[in-house]
Amino acid sequence: MALARSLAVAGHRVLGTTTSPEHLSAMATAGIEPHLLRLGSDFGTAAEELLHRLLHTADVLVLNVPPRAAAAGAYPALLRPVHRAVAAAGTRHVLFVSSTSVYPDEARVMRESDAVSTRDAASDVLRAEGHFVPRYGQWKSTVVRLGGLIGPERAPGRFLAGRRDLAQGNAPVNLVHLTDVVGVLSAIIKHGAWGHTFNVCAAQHPLRRDFYPAAAQYLKLESPTFKAGNDVSGKTIDSSLVRNVLPYEFRHDDVLAALPYC
């Protein structure tokens, strides 16, 4: 919604779909042409025709369907009708919003090459990415793997407030502010940065045991506690590639300093 609103304000014609009828009026008020579309078991002929019609009129498809919308193992199948429609409609550009959850939870730096999006990958999300990386050049695509989202209505101080004896206190946080997500996605579209896979994450990675108590205290909530120990765990997401390719300057690389903007 934030991206669609930003694109509409910039003068683009934006077609948006939602699974919830109660969101249609808010989308229209924001300058988005709203349509009701639900993937899954009840995806029928009418929905398929609507999807084809929308894609025929769109220059860019921004596909942002959360994996939690599907049962375990079913995420690629959930998106398969979209893949078929993209191919049939002759869609020119696909921007696939993915997640840094595709990387193993190992105590090392993770770059884009550490997880390859193929149609037979072990990860549901990686297999779904593979649907939209064209094999024969039918369209151009870019995959964006987002860190954990923070921002308005996503205040990180609420994530773990009051919880006790949490594990992985020495793991780094890999977060990104909504402002930077919208900025990066908009820049990809504006500058035609196709054919890439990008990690999108704040540059600073404080430890969980430092960040989440500070975030809770900022909201005057009870701080979480973490198990004692000096174990080193958790991945660190490297987002240097997107910074080198795109002419976009991140606004919230210091996630502690970003707390007032959440």
C-alpha positions as CSV (number, residue, x, y, z in Angstrom):
1,M,0.0,0.0,0.0
2,A,2.8,2.4,0.9
3,L,4.5,1.7,-2.5
4,A,1.3,2.0,-4.4
5,R,0.4,5.3,-2.7
6,S,3.9,6.7,-3.5
7,L,3.7,5.7,-7.1
8,A,0.3,7.2,-7.5
9,V,1.5,10.5,-6.0
10,A,4.4,10.5,-8.5
11,G,1.8,10.4,-11.3
12,H,1.8,6.7,-12.3
13,R,-1.4,4.9,-13.0
14,V,-1.5,2.2,-10.3
15,L,-3.7,-0.9,-10.4
16,G,-3.9,-2.7,-7.0
17,T,-5.4,-5.9,-5.8
18,T,-6.5,-6.9,-2.4
19,T,-8.1,-10.0,-0.8
20,S,-10.2,-7.8,1.5
21,P,-13.3,-6.0,0.3
22,E,-13.0,-3.5,3.2
23,H,-9.7,-2.2,1.7
24,L,-11.2,-1.2,-1.7
25,S,-12.4,2.2,-0.7
26,A,-9.1,3.1,1.1
27,M,-7.2,2.1,-2.0
28,A,-9.4,4.3,-4.2
29,T,-9.0,7.2,-1.9
30,A,-5.2,6.8,-2.2
31,G,-5.4,7.1,-6.0
32,I,-5.1,3.4,-6.6
33,E,-7.5,1.6,-9.0
34,P,-8.7,-1.2,-6.7
35,H,-9.6,-4.8,-7.6
36,L,-10.6,-7.8,-5.5
37,L,-8.4,-10.8,-6.2
38,R,-7.7,-13.9,-4.1
39,L,-5.2,-16.6,-5.0
40,G,-5.6,-20.1,-3.7
41,S,-8.2,-22.9,-3.8
42,D,-11.0,-20.6,-4.9
43,F,-9.1,-19.0,-7.8
44,G,-11.4,-19.5,-10.7
45,T,-12.1,-18.4,-14.2
46,A,-13.4,-15.0,-13.3
47,A,-10.2,-14.3,-11.2
48,E,-8.0,-15.6,-14.0
49,E,-9.7,-13.3,-16.5
50,L,-9.3,-10.3,-14.2
51,L,-5.6,-11.1,-13.6
52,H,-5.0,-11.3,-17.4
53,R,-6.8,-8.1,-18.0
54,L,-4.8,-6.2,-15.4
55,L,-1.5,-7.6,-16.6
56,H,-2.3,-6.6,-20.2
57,T,-2.5,-3.0,-19.1
58,A,0.5,-2.9,-16.8
59,D,4.1,-2.1,-17.6
60,V,5.4,-3.5,-14.3
61,L,4.0,-6.2,-12.0
62,V,5.0,-5.7,-8.3
63,L,4.3,-9.1,-6.8
64,N,4.1,-9.0,-3.0
65,V,2.3,-12.0,-1.6
66,P,3.5,-13.0,1.9
67,P,4.4,-16.7,2.2
68,R,2.2,-16.9,5.3
69,A,-0.8,-16.7,2.8
70,A,0.0,-20.3,1.9
71,A,0.0,-23.6,3.7
72,A,3.5,-25.1,4.4
73,G,5.0,-26.2,1.1
74,A,2.2,-24.5,-1.0
75,Y,3.7,-21.1,-1.6
76,P,5.0,-21.8,-5.2
77,A,1.7,-23.4,-6.1
78,L,-0.2,-20.4,-4.8
79,L,1.7,-18.1,-7.2
80,R,1.7,-20.5,-10.2
81,P,-1.5,-18.9,-11.7
82,V,0.3,-15.5,-11.6
83,H,3.3,-17.0,-13.4
84,R,1.0,-18.4,-16.1
85,A,-0.8,-15.1,-16.4
86,V,2.5,-13.2,-16.7
87,A,3.6,-15.4,-19.6
88,A,0.3,-15.3,-21.3
89,A,-0.2,-11.5,-21.0
90,G,3.3,-10.6,-22.3
91,T,4.1,-8.7,-19.1
92,R,7.4,-6.9,-19.6
93,H,8.7,-6.4,-16.1
94,V,8.2,-8.3,-12.8
95,L,9.4,-7.0,-9.4
96,F,9.2,-9.9,-7.0
97,V,9.2,-9.0,-3.3
98,S,11.0,-11.8,-1.4
99,S,12.6,-12.2,2.0
100,T,16.0,-12.7,3.6
101,S,14.5,-15.8,5.3
102,V,15.8,-17.7,2.2
103,Y,19.3,-17.7,3.7
104,P,20.4,-20.3,6.3
105,D,20.6,-19.2,9.9
106,E,24.3,-19.4,10.1
107,A,26.7,-17.1,11.9
108,R,28.2,-15.5,8.7
109,V,27.6,-12.8,6.2
110,M,25.0,-13.6,3.6
111,R,25.1,-12.2,0.1
112,E,22.7,-12.7,-2.8
113,S,24.8,-15.6,-4.2
114,D,24.3,-17.6,-1.0
115,A,20.7,-18.6,-2.0
116,V,19.9,-19.4,-5.6
117,S,16.3,-19.0,-6.8
118,T,15.5,-22.2,-8.8
119,R,12.2,-24.0,-9.4
120,D,13.5,-27.0,-7.5
121,A,15.1,-25.3,-4.5
122,A,14.5,-26.6,-1.0
123,S,13.0,-23.3,0.2
124,D,9.3,-22.5,-0.7
125,V,10.3,-18.9,-1.2
126,L,13.3,-19.7,-3.4
127,R,11.1,-21.9,-5.6
128,A,8.6,-19.1,-5.9
129,E,11.3,-16.7,-6.9
130,G,12.3,-19.2,-9.6
131,H,8.8,-18.9,-11.1
132,F,9.5,-15.3,-12.0
133,V,13.1,-15.4,-13.1
134,P,12.5,-16.0,-16.9
135,R,14.3,-18.9,-18.5
136,Y,13.9,-17.6,-22.1
137,G,13.9,-13.9,-21.7
138,Q,10.1,-13.5,-22.0
139,W,10.2,-10.6,-19.5
140,K,12.7,-8.8,-17.3
141,S,12.6,-9.4,-13.5
142,T,14.3,-8.3,-10.3
143,V,14.0,-10.1,-7.0
144,V,14.2,-8.0,-3.8
145,R,14.9,-9.9,-0.6
146,L,13.8,-7.7,2.3
147,G,15.0,-7.8,5.9
148,G,12.6,-7.6,8.8
149,L,10.2,-4.7,8.2
150,I,10.0,-1.8,10.7
151,G,8.2,1.5,10.4
152,P,4.7,3.0,11.0
153,E,2.5,0.3,12.5
154,R,5.6,-2.0,12.7
155,A,7.3,-0.7,15.8
156,P,10.0,-3.2,16.7
157,G,9.7,-2.4,20.4
158,R,6.4,-4.5,20.4
159,F,8.0,-7.5,18.7
160,L,9.5,-9.1,21.8
161,A,8.3,-6.8,24.7
162,G,8.0,-8.6,28.0
163,R,9.4,-12.0,26.8
164,R,11.9,-13.8,29.1
165,D,15.0,-15.9,28.5
166,L,15.1,-15.5,24.7
167,A,17.7,-17.3,22.7
168,Q,20.1,-15.9,20.2
169,G,20.9,-12.7,22.1
170,N,24.2,-12.4,20.3
171,A,22.6,-12.7,16.8
172,P,22.6,-9.5,14.7
173,V,19.3,-7.9,13.7
174,N,18.6,-7.6,10.0
175,L,15.9,-4.9,9.6
176,V,14.8,-2.4,7.1
177,H,12.5,0.6,7.4
178,L,9.4,1.0,5.3
179,T,10.7,4.3,3.9
180,D,13.8,2.5,2.4
181,V,11.7,-0.4,1.1
182,V,9.5,2.0,-0.9
183,G,12.6,4.0,-1.9
184,V,14.4,1.0,-3.3
185,L,11.4,-0.5,-5.1
186,S,10.6,2.9,-6.6
187,A,14.2,3.4,-7.7
188,I,14.3,-0.1,-9.4
189,I,11.2,0.9,-11.5
190,K,12.4,4.4,-12.2
191,H,15.9,3.4,-13.3
192,G,15.0,0.1,-15.0
193,A,17.3,-2.0,-12.7
194,W,16.2,-5.4,-14.1
195,G,18.0,-8.7,-14.0
196,H,19.1,-8.5,-10.4
197,T,18.6,-10.1,-7.1
198,F,19.0,-7.6,-4.2
199,N,19.3,-7.8,-0.5
200,V,17.5,-4.8,1.1
201,C,18.5,-4.2,4.7
202,A,19.8,-1.5,7.0
203,A,23.6,-1.3,7.0
204,Q,23.9,-1.5,10.8
205,H,23.2,-4.8,12.7
206,P,23.1,-4.4,16.4
207,L,22.8,-7.5,18.6
208,R,19.3,-8.7,19.5
209,R,20.1,-8.3,23.2
210,D,21.0,-4.7,22.7
211,F,18.4,-3.6,20.1
212,Y,15.1,-5.1,21.4
213,P,15.4,-3.9,25.0
214,A,16.2,-0.4,23.6
215,A,13.2,-0.6,21.2
216,A,10.9,-1.7,24.0
217,Q,12.1,1.0,26.4
218,Y,11.5,3.6,23.7
219,L,7.8,2.7,23.8
220,K,7.9,2.4,27.6
221,L,7.2,-1.3,27.4
222,E,8.7,-4.1,29.5
223,S,12.1,-5.0,28.1
224,P,12.7,-8.6,26.9
225,T,15.5,-10.6,28.5
226,F,17.9,-13.0,26.8
227,K,19.7,-16.1,28.0
228,A,23.2,-15.5,29.3
229,G,26.2,-16.7,27.2
230,N,28.7,-15.6,24.6
231,D,27.4,-17.9,21.8
232,V,27.7,-16.4,18.4
233,S,24.8,-17.1,16.2
234,G,22.7,-15.6,13.4
235,K,23.3,-14.4,9.9
236,T,24.2,-10.9,8.8
237,I,22.6,-9.7,5.6
238,D,24.9,-7.8,3.3
239,S,23.1,-5.2,1.2
240,S,26.1,-3.7,-0.5
241,L,25.0,-4.8,-4.0
242,V,21.8,-2.7,-4.1
243,R,23.8,0.3,-2.8
244,N,26.4,-0.1,-5.6
245,V,23.8,-0.6,-8.4
246,L,21.0,1.8,-7.5
247,P,21.3,5.6,-7.2
248,Y,19.3,5.5,-3.9
249,E,20.6,6.6,-0.5
250,F,19.1,4.8,2.5
251,R,17.4,7.0,5.1
252,H,17.5,4.6,8.1
253,D,20.7,2.6,8.1
254,D,21.0,3.1,11.9
255,V,18.0,1.1,13.2
256,L,18.3,2.4,16.7
257,A,18.1,6.0,15.4
258,A,15.1,4.9,13.3
259,L,13.0,4.1,16.4
260,P,11.3,7.5,16.5
261,Y,10.2,6.9,12.9
262,C,8.4,3.6,13.7
